[in-house]
């Protein structure tokens, strides 16, 4: 049986390894307590993915960014849930609303209004993230939308970022060839693929 001192040495090595962890991908409800535990246990993270076990995080986005900014001063890349799960005032278009649009022009107006609200919510999240996390270079909102910190500041000295966005994908492959597939293509046509945010 190893001596107590050798076990203490092993525990010390493990603690050093844990404290030095650079990447973390985890799923939780992400309450303030869980976030505080994460930032104090792994203070040197460079890459962090916050998956959720529920519809939205337990903590609000402003608090999440504040806690991460205080505890993870080396964080370069952060991936969070899709914007519709962040409780930022954005909700996707319901199928019922699409069905009420009788013309392609009406649906296009619906998609454009939806995309405008989505972009505004995503920019608010980016503003909180880049404002609270000084070393952050990339913010992923879901897996298809990324904001990268721009080195340029605007005239007022505000931080800016550049978005790259892709469509979320078809999802239900049973829809291929149906009217919903056509509606999906219409919606994809109004996505702001690239944008400078401030």
C-alpha positions in Angstrom: 0.0 0.0 0.0 1.4 3.4 -0.9 2.4 5.7 1.9 0.2 8.6 2.8 2.8 11.1 1.5 2.9 9.5 -1.9 -0.9 9.7 -2.1 -0.7 13.3 -1.2 1.8 13.8 -4.0 -0.6 12.1 -6.4 -3.5 14.3 -5.2 -1.3 17.4 -5.7 -0.4 16.4 -9.3 -4.0 15.8 -10.0 -5.0 19.2 -8.6 -2.3 20.9 -10.7 -3.6 19.1 -13.8 -7.2 20.0 -13.1 -6.2 23.7 -12.4 -4.2 23.7 -15.7 -7.1 22.3 -17.9 -7.4 24.4 -21.1 -10.6 23.1 -22.7 -14.0 22.1 -21.1 -17.1 20.8 -22.8 -19.9 20.2 -20.3 -23.6 19.9 -19.9 -25.5 21.3 -16.9 -28.3 23.6 -16.0 -25.6 26.4 -15.6 -26.8 28.0 -12.4 -24.7 30.8 -10.8 -23.3 28.2 -8.3 -22.3 25.8 -11.2 -20.7 28.6 -13.1 -18.8 29.8 -10.0 -17.6 26.2 -9.4 -16.5 25.9 -13.0 -14.5 29.2 -13.0 -12.8 28.5 -9.6 -12.0 24.9 -10.4 -10.7 25.5 -14.0 -9.4 29.1 -14.0 -7.1 28.7 -17.0 -9.7 27.6 -19.6 -9.1 28.8 -23.1 -12.0 27.0 -24.7 -15.4 26.4 -23.1 -18.6 24.8 -24.4 -21.7 25.3 -22.2 -24.3 22.8 -23.2 -27.6 22.8 -21.4 -29.7 20.0 -20.0 -32.8 22.0 -20.3 -34.6 24.5 -22.6 -32.4 27.4 -21.3 -29.7 28.1 -18.8 -30.7 28.7 -15.2 -28.5 31.8 -15.0 -29.2 34.8 -17.2 -26.7 35.6 -20.0 -25.5 38.9 -18.4 -24.7 37.0 -15.2 -23.0 34.2 -17.1 -20.8 36.6 -19.0 -20.0 38.5 -15.8 -19.0 35.4 -13.9 -17.0 34.0 -16.8 -15.2 37.3 -17.3 -14.2 37.5 -13.6 -13.0 33.9 -13.4 -11.7 33.0 -16.8 -9.3 35.7 -17.8 -7.7 33.5 -20.5 -10.8 32.4 -22.3 -10.5 32.6 -26.1 -13.5 30.6 -27.4 -16.9 30.3 -25.9 -19.8 28.2 -27.3 -23.3 28.7 -25.9 -26.7 27.4 -26.8 -28.7 28.7 -29.9 -30.2 32.1 -29.5 -33.8 30.8 -29.1 -32.6 29.0 -25.9 -30.9 32.0 -24.2 -34.0 33.9 -23.0 -32.9 37.0 -24.8 -36.4 37.9 -26.1 -36.1 36.0 -29.4 -38.4 33.2 -30.4 -38.3 31.4 -33.7 -41.3 31.5 -36.1 -44.0 29.0 -35.4 -45.3 26.8 -38.2 -48.8 28.3 -37.6 -47.5 31.8 -38.4 -46.0 30.4 -41.6 -49.2 28.8 -42.6 -51.1 32.0 -42.1 -49.0 33.7 -44.8 -50.8 33.1 -48.0 -48.1 34.5 -50.4 -44.4 34.2 -50.8 -44.1 37.9 -50.2 -45.9 37.6 -46.9 -43.7 34.7 -45.8 -40.6 36.7 -46.9 -41.7 39.6 -44.7 -42.2 37.1 -41.8 -38.7 35.6 -42.4 -37.0 39.0 -42.7 -38.6 40.3 -39.5 -37.6 37.0 -37.7 -34.0 37.4 -38.9 -33.9 41.0 -37.8 -35.0 40.0 -34.3 -32.5 37.1 -34.2 -29.6 39.3 -35.3 -30.5 41.9 -32.7 -30.6 39.3 -29.9 -27.3 37.7 -31.1 -25.6 41.1 -31.1 -26.8 41.8 -27.6 -25.3 38.5 -26.5 -22.0 39.3 -28.3 -22.0 42.8 -26.7 -22.2 41.1 -23.3 -19.6 38.5 -24.1 -17.0 40.7 -25.7 -17.6 43.5 -23.1 -17.3 41.1 -20.2 -14.5 38.7 -21.4 -11.5 40.8 -22.4 -9.5 37.9 -23.9 -12.5 36.3 -25.8 -11.8 36.0 -29.5 -14.7 33.8 -30.7 -18.3 33.5 -29.5 -20.3 30.6 -30.9 -24.1 31.0 -30.6 -25.1 27.4 -31.3 -23.0 25.5 -33.8 -23.7 27.6 -36.9 -23.2 31.2 -35.9 -19.9 32.6 -34.8 -18.9 36.2 -33.8 -15.1 37.0 -34.0 -13.7 39.9 -32.2 -12.5 42.6 -34.6 -9.3 44.4 -33.9 -10.9 47.7 -35.0 -12.9 49.9 -32.8 -15.7 52.2 -34.0 -15.4 56.0 -33.7 -16.8 55.9 -30.1 -14.1 53.4 -29.0 -16.6 50.6 -28.8 -15.5 47.0 -29.5 -16.8 45.4 -32.7 -17.1 41.9 -34.0 -17.7 40.1 -37.3 -20.4 37.5 -37.6 -20.4 34.4 -39.8 -23.8 32.6 -40.0 -25.0 29.5 -41.6 -28.5 28.0 -41.9 -29.5 25.7 -39.0 -30.1 22.9 -41.5 -33.2 20.9 -42.4 -33.5 19.0 -39.2 -36.4 16.7 -40.1 -35.3 14.8 -43.3 -39.0 13.7 -43.8 -39.6 17.3 -44.9 -37.3 17.0 -48.0 -39.4 17.7 -51.1 -42.4 19.1 -49.2 -43.7 22.6 -48.8 -41.8 22.9 -45.5 -38.6 22.2 -47.4 -39.5 25.1 -49.7 -40.3 27.3 -46.7 -36.9 26.4 -45.2 -35.2 27.5 -48.4 -37.1 30.8 -48.3 -36.0 31.3 -44.7 -32.4 30.5 -45.5 -32.5 33.2 -48.2 -32.8 36.0 -45.7 -30.1 35.0 -43.2 -27.5 37.7 -42.5 -24.5 35.6 -43.5 -21.9 38.1 -42.6 -22.2 41.3 -40.5 -20.1 43.7 -38.5 -21.6 44.1 -35.1 -21.1 46.7 -32.4 
